[in-house]
């Protein structure tokens, strides 16, 4: 694998601002060592051998009769062949630790989780503390006004549990709730700011459920770091400032406008200390009274009043919708990929099954022999993803409303047949869902390719006992519905439902229904070796691309033996069974565009801001990685 050094002044500046932010809040304990790169030795310059030229006498030529000149046209130069292998950029070294580690999307959240681990807290304790801080400092991505999926590994028992804290639709929800009176679907931008986009939040119920089984420290103690930051203030980061500037919805709501903007209407500047006493008060109430305070008390009343304001919501929320919400503890969905057991979250998210399908299809190919930056690897992984996304669109939804054929979708024989559809020479184009149910078609629905919200976060934690958490949390799009209650943002997650309940005369599996959980792509993942020992915790935000981001990172770590930071840094590519194969803008993979097009791909190059955060368990201890595309940090002891 070829590598070259990366130099990026802009990125260095952003990281510097971010570390300054963290330092102002908590102080930096250590200074990162400066890597000194010695110049490569110059090759020895050898003198060319001396060649003696001997002149011979030239005989005088007899005059000849001139012959006609024959002009031979030169052959046209050969067209240059498309680039088929590119050099990948070097990565920073992963963070290393011996005892415990946490990786999140913000240094303040990472430090809060590490503080809990140092006090003897478990992996779930640290995850809760970190997520409360993320509610405050990364409000564009997740929070107590949204939902999440969580995987937990208990090292002592070997139990791998999945927790579903996805938002639910109120009982009044109906299939055409995102259509106007004439039956035309509402434009997505408008829908995302509509009151019917807001689902009943599930994050707190889920975290409380997981804490009751796996927590060590008292529930109330886990809120201390977030309460302190909310009341004493935190410094606005470059990413938060940038996203506030771009958001058109925040100024439309008085509370949000007052919080994020100055009196002159400008987004508060980077480095401004931002206070959120309202959220501090909310956290104190939840710390004392548990999640019940959120779902049955004054907070619930405020949420319902905000959702139903002005009576314009066609699917109003009630206090009963809030009080009846239940988080779920489920079995993780797991499958072997070569020598490893890979586990993900089961439906209502599509992430676990679809990631495992991609890996299961690719298990029939020797990826280890392919260069990570080769057109062969990009082509093959993209084509496998097409097939998996096709099945996802047709079969996976909320299991309380549809029968999901999980075992059939992950059957090795079925996936081997799907792999047989792939060609190394030519893209198959748009893929059709397979028939995993051995001739039965009762589970097959109309395909649904609705886009999902892009603003999400992921954190990974491993504690001193090697218990682990992989959690992806979201409020859907950036800043969710843009409405604030009690100092936190309310989600707009119900826009993850299909806006068209029928296609080609068939019902869509992901149509809106009362009490239903909209389909998700969140893919928190855990990987184990053949003996059952934890190898890797990984996940990412990114809407429908989450599945591709996570699958690619797992392939990089398992097949190409990259360390966790290298796997996270690797340039992105994906095909979601849409028209285009997507390539990350500004990455070396852009050079593969002509070669991919020669194989029949339509290539779209654009930014792909994942937020992968992972922890690997090695013989030496723990290694953590944080996505340089965001503001994250991995720390441990």
N, C-alpha and C positions, 0 to 999 in steps of 0.2 A: 504494500500500500504506500503510495507516494504522498508526501506531505510537504507543505511549505509554510513559512511563517506568515501570520496575518498581522497587519498594522492598521489600526483604525483609530485615528485621533478622535473622531466624534464619539465612538463608543467609549473610549477612555475617559473623555470629558464627562459623559453621562454617568459612568460608574463612579467617577470622583465625586460628582454632586450627590449621588446616592449615598456613598459612604460618609460624606460630610453630614448628610441628613441624619443617618443612623448615629453618628458620633455626637451630634448635638443633642440627641434624645437620650442616649445611654452611654456614650463614650466608647471608643474603640479600645479593646483590651490588647490587641496585637497589631502589628504592622506587617502586611504581606511582604514576604521576601522579594527582592528584586532579582529577576532572572537575567543572568548575564549570558549572552549568546556569543560564543567565541567565533571569530571569522573562520570559515572553512579553509584548510590549507590549500595553497595554490599549487596546481600541478607543475611538476618539474618541466622546464622548457629545454628540450634537447636541440642541439644544433643540427641543422640539416647536413647530410653528407655532401662533400665536394665532388662534383661530377666534372671531369675534364672533357672538353669538346675538341675533337681532332678534325681539322679541316682537310678535306681531300680535294685534289685538283679536279675541276669540273671540265669534262670534254665539251668542245664546242658542238652545239646541236645543229643538224642540218635544217635548213629552212623547210617548213611544212606548209602545205596548202591549208588555209583556214577551213575549219569544219563548222557546220551550223551549231549554235549554242542551244543546248537542251535545258530548259528551266524546270526544275523540280520543286514543286510547292512543298514546303515543310508540313509535317503532320501537325494538326492543331494540338495544343498542349492538353494533357489530360485534366479533367475536372478534379479539383482537390477532393479527397474522400472526407466525409463528415467525421468529426472528432467522435471517437467511441469510448475513450477513457479520459477522465479528468483527474487532476490532483485535488485532493481534499485539503482544506485549511487545517492548520494545527490548532489544537485546543489548549486552554489553560489546564493545569493539573487539577484533579478533583480535590475537594476538601477531604481531610483524613482524620479519623478518630479511632479510639479503642473501645470506649464505653457505650456512648449513645450519640445519636445524630438526628438533626431535623433539617429539612430543606423546604422552603416556602417561597412565595412570590414577592416577599418584601422583607428587608433586613430587620425591621422592627418586630414583625411577626415571628421570624426565625429566632430572634433573641428572647422573645416572650416564651416560646416553646422550650428553648434551651434552659431558661431559668426554671421552668417546671421540672424538666428532667434532672437538673442538678439538685432539686429538692426531693428527689426520690419518686417523682411522678412517673406514671406509666406512659406508654405511647399514646393512648387515647387521651390521657390528661393533657399531654403536650399539644396534641392536635386541637383540642377544645380551646386552650389558651391562645394558640396561634390564630385560629379562625375568628375568635372574638376581636383580636387586633386587626385582622384583615377586614372585618366589617367596618372598622374605623378608618384605616389608612389606605385600603384598596376598595373603596365603596363602589367603584365602577364594575367590579368583578363578582363579588359574592357577599354574603352576609346573612344575618338572622331573618331578613325579609325574603330569603330565597330557599333553596333546597340543596341536596347533596346526595352522593353515593359514597359509601365507605367500605373498604375491606379491612378486616382485622385478623391478624395471625397471633394465636396464643402459643408461644414456643413450648411451654410445659406440656400441654395437652395435644398440640398439633392441630387444634381446631382452626378452620379457616371460615370465618363468618362474613356475610355480606349484609350491609344495612342500607335500606332504601328510604331516603328522606326526600323524595321527589315531591314537588308541589302538586296539589290536586285541583281539579276544576270544581267550582261550587256546584251544589245539587241542581241549580237552575241552568247550567250550561247545556247547549244544544248544538247539533252538527253544523248549523249555518250561522253560528254566532259571529263569524268574521265575514259575513256577506251583507250587502245593503238590502234595502227593501225590494230592489229589482232582481236580486239574486246574483249580483256581481260581487266578486270578492273585493274586500277593502284592500287598498294599497298597503303593503307591509309596513312602510314607515309610519303611516297613520295608525295602523293596528297596534304597533308597539307602544304607542302612547295612549292607547284607549283603556278605559277602566276594565273592560272585559278581558284584557290581557293578563290581569293579576290573578295568580293562583294562591291557594291557601299555603303559606310557607311551611316547610317541613324540616328545616335544618335543626332547630332546637330539640324537637321531639326525637329526632334520630340520634343526636349527640347524647341526650339524656339516657336513651335506651342503651347505647353502647357503653356509657360511663357506668351504669348500674351493674353491668357484667364485668367490665374490664378496668374500671377506674381504681386508683389507689388513694389519691388526695381528695379532700372534700370538694364537692361541686363548687361551692362559693369561692374557694381559693383560686380557682382557675380563671376567674374574671378579674382578679386584681391587676394584672398588667394592662389590660384594656381600659379599665376604669381610670387608672392613673394617667394613661395617655390621653383619654378623652377629656379629662378635667384639667390636666396641665398643658395640653396641647402637643401637637406633632408638626413637623415641618413638611410642607407640601412637596412631593417628589416631582421630578420632570415628567414622568408618565402621567400622573394624575392631572397635572396642569395642562398637558397637551390634550388629553381626552376631554377635559372640561371645556377647553376652547372650541373644540370641534362639535360639541353636543348642542343640538338645536332645541332639545326638549327641556333641559334643566331650567332655562329662564322663564318657561311657561308656568311654573308652579312657584308660588311665593316663598315657601319655606326653603326649597332647593335653591332658588335664586339668591336668597339672602345668605345662605351658607357657602355657596361655591363662588359667588361673584362679589365684587366691591360695590359700593353705592353708585359708582359711575358705570357699572355694567360690565366691567372687565373681569376676566377670570383671575382669581387670586394668584399671585406670582409664586414661582418656585422659591422655596425657602421660607415662605410666610408661615408663621406658627398658627395653626388652625385649632380652635377649641370646639368641642362638641359636648357641652354639659347635658344636653337632652339625652344623648346616647349613654353618657355616664350614669344618669338616673335610671334609664332603662336597664342597664347592666346590673345595677345595684338591686333592682327589684327582682330580676331573674336569678341573681346569685342567692338571694334570700329565699325566694318562693319557688324556685325551680321553673320548669317549662310551663307548668299550669298557669302561672302569672301571665305568660304570653298568650296562651290559648283561651283563657276564660275570663281574664280581668280587664282592667282599663286599656291595656295595650290592644287586646282583641277588639274592643269597642272602637278604638281609634282607627284600627285597620279597616274594619267594616265600614265605618263612616266615610273614610277616604275613598274606598273602592266604589261606594254607592253615591258619592257626592253629586248633586244636581239631578239625580234620578235619570241619568243618561246611559246607565249600564244595562244592556239588554240581558245580561246574565248576572244579576246582583249576588253578592256574597252575604251570608247571614252569620250570626254568632254561633249557630249550630254547625255550620260548615267549619268554623274555627275549632270549636270544642270537640268535634268528632274526628279530627285528623288523627291518624295513627301511622307512626313509622313502622317499618317492617324489618325483622331479622330473618334472613334467608340463607340458604346454602349458596356458596360461591359457585360459579360455573367454571369448571376446570377441564383441561385437556392436555395431553402430552404433546410437546413439540420437540422432536428428537429426544434428547436425554432429560429434558426439563419438564416439570409440571407448571403450566401457566394458568393462573386463576384470574377471573374478572368478575364484574358485577352482573347479576342476572337481570332479565327484564323486570321493571319497566324500561331500563336502559337497553339500547341495542349494542352498546359498546363491547361488553364482554364476549357475546356470541360472535360478533362480526370480526373482532380482533383475532379470536381463535379460529374462525373460518379462514381468514387470510393466511395465518400460520399453517393451518392444516392443509391448505392447497399447496403452499410453498414447500411443505415437507416432502413433496414428491420430486423436488429439484435440489441439486447440490449448490446451494447459495454460497457456501464457504469457498468454492473455487472461483467465484465471480468477484471482480474488484468492486468495492462499494461505490466508486465513482464511474462505473461503466454503464454503457447504454443497455447491455444485457440485463444488469440488475434492475435498473430503473424500469425498463420495459416489462420484465417478468413480474415484479412486485406490483406495478400499476395494473397489469392485466389480472392478476389474482384478486386485487382489490375490487375491480369491476364486478367480478362474479359474486364476491361476498356482499358488496353493496346492493346488488340486484336481489339477493335473497333477503337482506335486511328490509328492503322496501316493501316486500310482499308478505313477510311472515311475522315480523316482530312488533309487538305493542304491549300495552298493559295487560298482564296475564289474568287480571280479574275480569277482563272484558273479551279477551281473545285467547284461544288455545295456541300457545307457541310451541312448535315442534323442536324443542331445544336439542334433544338427543339425536334426532334425525338430521338436523342441520350440522351437527358436529361429528356425525358418523364418519370414521376414516374411509370407508368404502365409498360413501357418497362424495366426499371431498376429493378422493383419487379420481373419480369420474369427472368431476368438475375440472381438475387439473389437466385431464386429457383433452380438454377443449382449447388449451393454450398452445400457441405457436411462438417460437422464438424469433421467427422472421417477420411476422405480421400481426398488428393489433386486430383484435376481433371486433372492435367498435363497441357500440352499446350492447350490454349483456342482458339476457333474459333470465329471470329467476328460474332456478332448477326445480326439481320435484323430489324433495328429500323424503317424502312420506310413502315411497314405494307404490306409486300409482294412485294413492288417495289424494284428492285435491280439496278437501273440505277446509283446509287451513289457509288456502291461497286467497289473497285479497288483491284488490287493484293496487298497482305499485304507487308509492308515495315518495317523492323526492323533494319535499319541502325543506327549506333551509332552516337550520337551528341557530339559536343565539350564539354569538361569538365571545361574549364576555364572561369568563369563567376563571377559576383558579384551581391549582392543585398543590397539595402538600404531601410529603412523605416523612414518616418518623420511624426510627428503630430505637428501642430503649435498652437499658443495660441487661435485661433478661432475654433480649432478642425478640420480644414482642414487636409487632410492626403494624403500622397504619398506612394505608394508601387511600387518600380521600380527594375527590373532586367536587367542588361546590360552585354554585352559579346563581345568578339572578337573571340569566338569559342574555340580552344584549347589554351594551355598555350603559350603566346606570339604570338598568331595568326599565321600569315604567316612568322613571324620573320623579316619582312622588316619594316624599319623606314622611315618616311617622316615627315619633319617638327618637329621632336622630339617625334612623337607618332608612335605606332605600327599599322600596317594595319591588318585587320582581315583575317581569312581563313574560313569564314562562309559558303561559297558555298560547302564545303565538307559535309554539312548537307543535301545536296540533295542525293537521291539514286544513287549509282554508276551503278546500273542495271535498265534501264528504263522499262524493261518488266520482268515479272516472270510468268511462266506457261502460256505463251501466252497472258497475260493480262497486260495492262499498269499499271505502278505504280503511285499512286497519287502524290508522291513527286519526280518525275523525273525532271531533270533540263530543264528549258525553259527560253528564253530571257525575261527579265523584271520580272521574278517570284521571290517570296520570299521563301527561303528554310524553310521547316518545323522546328519548334522549340519546346522545352519542357519547356521554361521559364514560370513560374507560379506566377507572383506577385498577391497577394490576399488581399482582404479586407473583414472583417466580421462585420455584423450589428445585433443588437437585434431586437425584434419584433416591437419596436417603431421607428426603423430607425436610432438609435444612433450607432456610431462607437464603436466596441468592440475590434478589433484586425487588425493590419497590419502585413503581414508576407510574406516571400519569401526566395528563396535560389538559389545558383548555383548548378551545379552537373550533367550537361548533361541530359540524359534520366532519371536519378534518381531524378531529381528535383521534378517531379510530386509526387513520393513516399515520398520524404522528406517533402514536403509541406502538403500533405494529412495527414501524420502521425502527424505532429506538430499541425494541426488543430484538429485532433481527441484527442490528448493529452490535449489540452486546453479546448475543448468544452465538450467532454465526460468524461474525467478523471479529470477535474478541476485543471489541473496543471497551475502554473503561467507561464508567457511567457518564463522565463529562463529555467524552468524545461522542458517545451515542446520542447525547442530547444536542450537541453542537452540529451534528451532521446535517447538511442541507436537505431541505424537504422536497418531496415529490409525492404526488398522489393522483389517483383517478377515482372519483366518487360515482362512477358509472354515469357521469354526465358527458357532455360533448368533448371536454378537453382533459388532457393530462396536464396537471398543474406542476410548475417548477418554481422553486423559490427565487425571487428576484434578488440580484446581487450576489448570487452564489456561483461557484464554478460549474454547477450543473446546467447553467444557461448555455454553455458550449455544446451540450448534447442535443439541443433543439433540432438541428438539421438531421442528425442520425435517427432521432425518434420520429420525425416527420417521414423519413424514408421508410419507416416500418408502419406507417399508416396512422400515427398519432396526430391529433390536433393539439398543439402545445400552447398553453397559456402561462405566461411568466408574470408573477406578481408577488407582493409581500405575503409572507405566511408567518404570522406572529404567534407561534406556539408559546407555551409556558411550561415546558417539561421540567419536572422536579423529581429527582430519584435518589435512591440510596442503594449501594451494592454492599453485600456482605462478602468480604474476602478472607483469605487465610491470615492476613495481617490485621484485620479489624474491619472498619467501615470506611467507605468512600462515598462522598456526596456530590451531586451535580445540580447546578441551577442554570436555567435557560438564559443565555445572554441576550435573547430577544426581548426580555422583560427586565425586571429589577430585582430578581430573586437572589437568595443566598443560602448556602448550606453551611451549617456550623455543628460542631460536636466536641466532645472531650475524650 
